[in-house]
Amino acid sequence: MPFPTSRPRRLRATAALRRLVRETLLAPGDFIWPLFFSATIDAPQPVSTMPGVFQWPVSSAAKVARDAASHGLGAVLLFGLPKTKDARGSSALDPVGPVPRAVREMKNAVPDLVVITDVCVDEYTDHGHCGILRESAAGEPSVDNDATLEVLAEMALVHARAGADVIAPSDMMDGRVGRIRKALDGGGFQEACILSYAVKYASSFYGPFREAADCAPQFGDRSTYQMDPANAREALREARLDEDEGADMLMVKPALSYLDVIRAVREQTTLPVFAYNVSGEYSMLKAAAAAGMIDYPRAMMEVLTSIRRAGADAILTYHAIEAAEALE
């Protein structure tokens, strides 16, 4: 019916009415908290480019797990900073490295907490790339896809043996989901889930993360294995391939510049779809708030709501604790 019979503002008149007809809801259980555990520190160290984010010593893992559980978060995602690095990322396979140790501490402290581990060697290689290098036909170093698969499969097993509930390969090597699934099943971990970073773009929004995880590439960039930001149809192909290889959940990363991709993947698959609200997206809000440009709590919730509205079933976000507190 035309105006004046039709007045959409009627349903916006009070906070109670707005809550009643709200289409997209957020809850603490929708958030996954990314965490950085270092083998070289004894106390939490702030990340200068990510206000409110820390590198944690493994000794803090139990406390952090209890904090996540007390806020009702859906899960945590663990990254590791090892004592040593080499060209092959050998320390990624250490069963007493920072991630396996943190997994054990967290699961002992809060057995029901869902613990996800990032599987990629960029934090463990001295060159900062996500795989083993070889010399290309042009004489330049490049990442060897198939050789890297074997390292990723063993890394996944190390994490599963430590008690990880979900293995999350973020490397963007072709075929890694199938190779990891085969390794997990062969190792007796048929119940371990795979959350694939199925759609991961070569984004400029990862900068602060590279300080937090100490994994900036020492040469070149990651555009030969991460996706071109201009491509959307390719995202559907990547997601379909990972689903066919045995992924249990799919992820789109980053989130805010790729809301259309989240929606497209959501419409293609029946699997759970997650989105990563990445470091640069987080730090931009923090910087704008520090400059007095935005109302930070409102902007934070607006951003997270937009990601859910686009179709994400859960959101990996550094805002997780603040957002959970805002929803209390």
C-alpha positions in Angstrom: 0.0 0.0 0.0 1.3 3.5 -0.8 1.9 6.3 1.8 0.2 7.3 4.1 -1.2 3.8 4.7 2.2 2.2 4.5 4.6 3.7 7.1 7.7 1.5 7.7 8.7 3.9 10.4 6.0 2.4 12.7 8.3 -0.6 13.3 11.2 1.7 14.3 9.4 3.7 16.8 10.8 2.1 20.0 13.9 0.1 20.9 11.6 -2.8 21.9 9.8 -2.8 18.5 13.2 -2.6 16.7 14.4 -5.7 18.6 11.2 -7.5 17.9 11.5 -7.2 14.1 15.3 -7.4 13.8 16.3 -9.7 11.0 19.9 -10.4 11.8 20.9 -11.3 15.4 24.3 -11.6 17.0 25.3 -13.7 20.0 28.7 -14.4 21.7 28.5 -17.9 20.4 28.8 -16.5 16.8 32.4 -15.3 17.5 35.7 -17.1 17.2 38.6 -15.4 19.0 42.0 -15.5 17.1 45.0 -15.9 19.5 48.7 -15.8 19.2 50.8 -18.0 21.4 54.6 -17.5 21.5 57.3 -19.9 22.7 59.7 -17.0 23.5 57.8 -14.9 26.0 56.9 -15.2 29.7 54.2 -12.5 29.9 51.6 -11.1 27.5 53.1 -8.7 24.9 50.8 -6.1 23.2 50.7 -5.9 19.5 51.5 -2.3 18.6 49.4 -2.2 15.4 46.4 -4.0 17.0 45.3 -2.2 20.3 43.9 -4.7 22.7 45.5 -7.7 21.0 48.4 -9.6 22.6 50.9 -12.3 21.9 50.4 -14.7 24.8 52.9 -17.0 26.5 51.8 -20.7 26.5 51.5 -20.4 30.3 48.5 -18.1 29.8 46.6 -20.7 27.7 44.4 -22.0 30.5 43.5 -18.5 31.7 42.6 -17.4 28.1 40.5 -20.5 27.6 38.5 -19.8 30.7 38.1 -16.2 29.6 36.7 -17.3 26.2 34.3 -19.8 27.9 33.1 -17.2 30.5 32.2 -14.9 27.7 30.3 -17.6 25.8 32.4 -17.5 22.7 31.9 -20.1 20.0 35.6 -21.1 19.6 39.2 -19.9 19.7 41.7 -20.0 16.8 45.3 -20.6 17.6 48.4 -19.3 15.8 52.0 -20.1 16.9 55.2 -18.1 17.2 58.1 -20.6 17.5 61.6 -20.3 19.0 63.3 -21.0 15.7 62.5 -20.8 12.0 64.0 -22.3 8.9 63.3 -22.6 5.2 60.9 -25.6 5.6 59.1 -24.5 8.7 60.3 -27.5 10.6 59.2 -26.1 14.0 55.6 -26.3 12.8 55.9 -30.1 13.3 57.2 -29.9 16.9 54.8 -31.7 19.2 55.8 -29.4 22.1 55.7 -26.3 20.0 53.5 -23.3 21.1 50.3 -24.4 19.4 50.2 -28.1 20.5 51.1 -27.0 24.1 48.5 -24.3 24.1 45.9 -26.8 22.8 46.6 -29.2 25.6 46.4 -26.5 28.2 43.2 -25.1 26.9 41.5 -28.5 26.6 42.6 -29.5 30.1 41.2 -26.2 31.5 38.0 -26.1 29.5 37.3 -29.5 27.8 34.1 -28.2 26.1 35.8 -25.2 24.5 36.1 -25.6 20.7 39.8 -25.2 19.8 40.7 -24.5 16.2 44.3 -24.5 15.0 45.6 -22.6 12.0 47.6 -24.9 9.7 50.1 -22.9 7.6 53.9 -22.7 7.8 54.3 -18.9 7.2 54.8 -18.3 11.0 57.5 -21.0 11.0 59.5 -20.3 7.8 62.4 -17.8 7.8 61.2 -16.5 4.5 57.6 -15.9 5.6 55.9 -17.6 2.8 53.2 -20.3 3.2 55.1 -23.2 1.9 58.4 -24.8 0.8 60.3 -22.9 -1.8 61.7 -24.1 -5.1 63.4 -22.3 -7.9 61.0 -21.4 -10.7 61.7 -21.7 -14.4 62.6 -18.0 -14.4 65.2 -18.7 -11.7 63.1 -17.0 -9.0 62.0 -18.6 -5.7 58.3 -19.8 -5.7 56.2 -21.9 -3.4 56.2 -25.6 -4.3 52.5 -26.6 -3.9 52.8 -30.4 -3.8 55.8 -30.5 -1.5 54.0 -28.2 0.9 51.1 -30.5 1.1 53.1 -33.1 3.0 54.2 -30.6 5.6 50.7 -29.4 6.1 49.4 -33.0 6.5 51.9 -33.7 9.2 51.3 -30.3 10.9 47.6 -31.2 11.0 48.3 -34.5 12.7 50.5 -32.8 15.3 47.6 -30.5 16.2 45.1 -33.4 16.2 47.3 -35.4 18.5 47.4 -32.4 20.9 43.6 -32.4 21.0 42.5 -29.8 18.5 38.8 -30.1 17.6 39.1 -28.3 14.2 42.0 -28.1 11.8 42.0 -24.9 9.7 44.4 -24.8 6.7 45.0 -21.3 5.6 47.9 -21.8 3.1 45.8 -21.8 -0.1 47.7 -24.7 -1.7 45.7 -26.7 -4.2 44.6 -30.0 -2.9 45.5 -29.4 0.7 42.1 -30.2 2.2 42.0 -33.7 0.6 45.6 -34.4 1.7 44.9 -33.3 5.2 41.7 -35.3 5.4 43.5 -38.4 4.2 46.2 -37.9 6.9 43.7 -37.3 9.7 41.7 -40.3 8.8 44.8 -42.5 8.4 46.0 -41.3 11.8 42.7 -42.3 13.5 41.3 -38.7 13.7 38.2 -39.3 11.6 36.2 -37.0 14.0 38.6 -34.0 13.6 36.9 -31.3 11.5 38.4 -29.3 8.7 37.6 -25.6 8.5 39.1 -24.6 5.2 40.2 -21.1 4.4 38.6 -21.8 1.1 38.4 -18.3 -0.2 41.4 -16.3 0.9 42.4 -13.2 -1.0 45.8 -11.6 -1.4 44.6 -8.6 0.6 46.2 -5.4 1.9 44.2 -5.8 5.1 46.6 -8.4 6.7 49.3 -5.9 7.6 48.8 -5.8 11.4 48.5 -9.6 11.6 52.0 -9.9 10.2 53.3 -8.1 13.2 51.2 -10.2 15.6 52.3 -13.5 13.9 55.8 -12.4 12.9 55.2 -13.7 9.3 55.8 -10.9 6.8 57.2 -12.3 3.5 60.9 -11.6 3.2 60.5 -11.2 -0.6 57.6 -10.7 -3.0 54.1 -11.3 -2.0 51.5 -14.1 -1.8 49.6 -13.3 -5.0 50.6 -16.6 -6.7 48.7 -18.6 -4.2 46.2 -16.3 -2.5 43.3 -15.1 -4.7 43.0 -11.9 -6.8 40.7 -9.4 -5.0 39.0 -8.8 -8.4 37.6 -12.3 -8.7 34.3 -13.5 -7.4 33.4 -16.5 -9.6 36.8 -18.0 -8.8 35.7 -17.9 -5.1 32.9 -20.3 -5.9 35.2 -22.7 -7.7 37.6 -22.7 -4.7 34.8 -23.3 -2.2 33.4 -26.1 -4.3 36.7 -27.8 -4.7 37.4 -27.7 -0.9 33.9 -29.1 -0.2 34.5 -31.9 -2.7 37.8 -32.7 -1.0 36.1 -33.1 2.4 36.0 -29.7 4.1 33.4 -29.6 6.9 33.2 -25.8 7.0 34.3 -23.0 4.6 35.8 -19.6 5.3 36.0 -16.3 3.4 38.8 -14.0 4.3 38.8 -11.0 4.6 35.2 -10.1 5.4 34.3 -6.5 4.9 35.5 -5.9 1.3 34.1 -9.3 0.4 30.5 -9.3 1.7 29.3 -10.1 -1.8 31.6 -13.2 -1.8 30.3 -14.3 1.5 26.7 -14.1 0.2 27.7 -15.9 -3.0 29.4 -18.8 -1.2 26.5 -19.0 1.3 24.0 -19.4 -1.6 26.1 -22.2 -3.2 26.8 -24.5 -0.3 24.9 -26.1 2.6 28.1 -26.3 4.7 28.6 -23.7 7.5 30.3 -20.6 6.1 32.6 -18.5 8.3 34.2 -15.1 7.6 37.4 -13.6 9.0 37.1 -10.0 10.2 40.8 -9.5 9.7 43.5 -7.5 11.5 43.4 -4.5 9.2 39.6 -4.2 9.5 40.0 -4.4 13.3 42.8 -1.8 13.5 41.0 0.7 11.2 38.1 0.9 13.7 40.5 1.2 16.6 42.4 4.0 14.8 39.2 5.8 13.8 38.0 5.6 17.4 41.3 6.9 18.8 41.0 9.9 16.4 37.4 10.6 17.7 35.9 9.8 14.3 33.5 7.1 15.2 31.5 5.7 18.1 33.6 2.5 18.5 31.1 0.2 20.2 28.3 1.1 17.7 30.7 0.8 14.7 32.0 -2.6 15.9 28.5 -4.0 16.2 27.5 -2.6 12.9 30.5 -4.2 11.2 29.9 -7.6 12.8 26.1 -7.4 12.0 27.0 -6.7 8.3 29.1 -9.9 8.2 26.3 -12.0 9.7 23.8 -10.3 7.4 25.9 -11.3 4.3 25.5 -14.9 5.3 28.3 -15.9 7.7 27.3 -18.4 10.3 30.2 -17.4 12.5 32.8 -14.6 12.6 36.5 -14.9 13.4 37.2 -11.5 15.0 39.6 -9.7 17.3 36.5 -7.9 18.6 35.3 -11.2 20.1 35.6 -10.3 23.8 34.4 -6.7 23.4 31.5 -7.7 21.3 30.5 -10.5 23.7 30.6 -8.0 26.6 28.5 -5.5 24.5 25.8 -8.2 24.1 25.6 -9.1 27.8 
